[in-house]
Amino acid sequence: MIRNDAKLDTLLADIRAFVRERWHPIEDEIERSEEIPESIVSELRTKGYFGWSIPESYGGLGLTAEELVLCAMELSQASVALRARVGTNTGIGSEALVADGTEEQKRRWLPRMATGELTGCLSLTEPDAGSEATNIQTTARRDGDNYVLNGMKRYITNAPVADVFTVIARTEEDSRGHAGLTAFLVERGPGLRTGAQYKKMGQAGSPVSDVFFENCRVPAANVIGEKEGVGFQTVMKVLNKQRMHLAALCTGPAIRMLDLAVTHTTQRAQFGQSVANFQLVQAMIADCRTEIFAARSMILEAARARDRGEDVALTASMCKYFASEMCGRVADRCVQMFGGAGYIADFSSIERYYRDVRLFRLYEGTSQIHQLNIAKLTLREHEKAAVK
């Protein structure tokens, strides 16, 4: 629990220095190898970056939502593999436990997740359960003191390196929608296997794969909160916070891309002057800077509201929608400011960032799903107000 300006400033300065001095120099190497050096992962563990949002009582820093998004904006001013390596532990990989786990479950897993000894991930998406997240087909059948899981999950970030999987499965065979969905903690072992790492458009070094459950036996004690049928509610608690976190993780790359573009345009000369002197280039710089400021302001306000205990379902959705779309617009403008060099991987890193950030508009709810969600919640508010 930081909640102290001096301590927070120290942490932010440490993150800023790590990103610039340790990570930026190896981004090209990670792009080529698709792996993060173990020495860097060990350094992240030593610095406590895996435990940002895990409570102090379980070995983490216990950051507030506001502190978490500020840290995320600094950490994500780097190729996406960095935030992905620690991001599941500071977000969707641990948040279900933090939100709804029993005391025994928290003490068993959270301390080792906080140190980075264990890597967690959320296994929710399936071939027929993406935007329609309640269409889960993975089953969990009770068998004495265990459940037997069968099914598969798709597009799971960090699955190839994960030790603990938060899995949503259907415990009521004939149930529909979110009814009968239960959240489990499943450790890597017999009955659980992960597929080959995907070849992706971008985000090299961030491992993503399928997860398969084949008569995977899970102790009943591993049901999160030891309650059946409330898995969807648990997931929504996770996603409401994660959407703000992800919005911050969209804002950091936008800051980085604009910085690269401004540096490039001030150093490159055309027609006898710096490219940055051209008014149409300045217009793109102004649009990027303004949209980044707007996203940052939205995210901080939403995070503060969550820290006050307010319902942030609507604001979190707006943050994720706006920040991810903003990041895409910034990426496009920055490639434009680089000109031909922005399209050539040998000449600049902006080409990699452009590919990396494209995914932001797809996961944690596509932009279109968020548009529908924002409208639905807005109309619901209107109806409530009309009744009064």
C-alpha angles and dihedrals in degrees: 000000000000105000089151122108095218094049092045092049089051092051093047091049090050091051091047092052093046092051094049101036103034108022108035093058093056101042093101091050091052090049090055099041099035086220136101112227111253089231089063093048089051090051091051089052093049091050091052094238092141092062104049098122098028111104119260091241088067097044101271133112094252094219118191117239090259092051091046095054092046090053091045092054090056096043094049095057083098139065109306095249090078097058091039093057094057098019100085091054092047091044137009095006095062107016096086089058093045092048103041111002123122118248090254092051092049093050092047099052114012099069091055091046091050091056093044092243086124125037115210132198139180116243105197111119121086134176090268098027112068117106085005091058094172093064091089115160100178107110134211115197120193114238112174109293091351142062122223113218125203128174140058142266128212137211094013113173114226092004093132091057101029124119098185126038126199099213129190112208138164113255096176109066098207097037123120134207116355094336113107096019116136132188119228136184107224122186120212108264144095113356094022122088134162126222129234115295111267123247102233139191090243145336093088111192093033103105117217128174148143121279121216128201114197111176087322109182115216124181114246086234087070094068102114108251087359088263125126123214100024098090094112092054089051091051092051091053088052095047097047090060094036093054090060089045091050091047087058089048088055092051096054095060090047089055090049094047093050090049090052091047094048091049091050096047093048092051099043119079128204129169089008098304144072114285088230088068092067111102096221089055089048089053090057091048090050093049092050094047093047095049092047090052091049093051093047091050093049093049095048092049091049092047092051090050090054090049088054089055097251126147106263101177092114099038093045090053091049091049094052093045096048098040096048093047090044091053091053092051092048091049091053094048093047093053086050091052090052091052116196091349089063091065096048117081091203092060105044145004092231089088090060093047090050090057094040097056096048090085093060091080091056110045131067084030124332118258089254093054089051091050089055092045093049091050093046093051092044092052090047090054090049092051091050091050091049092054091054 
